[in-house]
Amino acid sequence: MNTDILEYRKKLRKKLSEARYEHSLSVSYTCVCLAMRYGYPLDKAEVAGLLHDCAKCYADSEFVHKCAKHGILLTEEEKKAPSVIHAKYGAWMAREKYGIHDEEILSAIACHTTGKPDMGLLDKILYVADYIEIRRDKAANLPEMRRLAFTDLDEAVYQITRGTLTYLESRNMPIDSMTRRTYEYLNERRQKHE
């Protein structure tokens, strides 16, 4: 076990709400399970899952200011959909406040809300784990996505991204362009393989 995990947990327990802390633990356990299934290093998956929401100790309204203060560039779309910014700011926090320098972990944290084209294995594991963890209960397709995550991770990423876009569009909510680019990339790859 990565001995730093216990220190990360102590810090997060102090900073996050109880529900957010429990979610972070559940995501880390789900990441580990997916890492076992897909042959990824368990300790890296656990750290990524645990720290993915480390910036959620701040309100969405604070992220634009905090990113500007630390030189983190934001697109205009991100500024209109501040709920996705915690991922980018969280990657910065993981590096600066938790001492994480592993680029795969930082990448996974940074893209866990929107995905990104050509995601690496840890990116996919965290993206899916955040969606399917045991405390989630709102998406209608959760039982199907939970099964799919362990049989075809790429298809799970595609279906989750498609479902996210459909949900946001149906509610006329702001959509970050990275989510659209992720979907278009995945859709194009999917069509090539059919």
ABEGO torsion letter per residue (X at the ends): XBAAAAAAAAAAAAABBAAAAAAAAAAAAAAAAAAAAAGBBAAAAAAAAAAAAAAAABBAAAAAAAAAAAGBBBBAAAAABAAAAAAAAAAAAAAAAAGBABAAAAAAAAAAAAEBBGBBAAAAAAAAAAAABAABAABAAAAAAAAAAAABAAAAAAAAAAAAAAAAAAAGBBBBAAAAAAAAAAAAAAAAAX
